[in-house]
């Protein structure tokens, strides 16, 4: 299910014991009639929309939204027509204040992904109505591998770490070879303590231009 660039670097992970245990866990959950988000065909959507060779920016989330119709494999993103979650509203407010983009009514971030923004959750599945229910089941090891490959094989990426969880997840990233941007989480509980006003979107594009890479068009 992974595009060739990702598959060549990650295929060995699928044979490791932790991944086999994760598959067994997910199978058992479904056997018990539990609803898992996102649907199976979209679990690796971030890798499909952002091929390995095209990655320029990595935005790291925690786990998928757990409400009906929300999660579709990209962190912070929701399907078109779904009400905007509070964290995404704050992301859009920062976009407006930073670079003047009017608040979008649509929360689908696929256009960012297709421009090289890897919208990666640390955990790729969740049970309906139970936030963080699939943490500690193996996904973290897989996404650590993803971040490690990008950190070691590429130069001049932007890693965006919002919140303590993301900062801990990305603590091994080489800040001499990549731009690492940190702020509190965009959740309404913390956004006023440094996310709003962080100006990360303009900083990303400034850095990409310095690296002779095309900037991201953040307009949805």
Secondary structure as UniProt FT lines:
FT   HELIX           4..10
FT   HELIX           11..15
FT   HELIX           17..31
FT   TURN            32..33
FT   STRAND          36..37
FT   HELIX           40..42
FT   TURN            43..44
FT   HELIX           45..49
FT   HELIX           52..54
FT   STRAND          57..61
FT   TURN            68..70
FT   TURN            75..76
FT   TURN            80..81
FT   HELIX           86..99
FT   HELIX           110..113
FT   TURN            114..116
FT   STRAND          117..121
FT   STRAND          126..127
FT   TURN            128..129
FT   TURN            131..136
FT   HELIX           139..153
FT   STRAND          158..162
FT   HELIX           164..169
FT   TURN            170..172
FT   TURN            175..177
FT   STRAND          179..183
FT   TURN            188..190
FT   HELIX           191..193
FT   TURN            194..197
FT   HELIX           200..210
FT   TURN            211..212
//
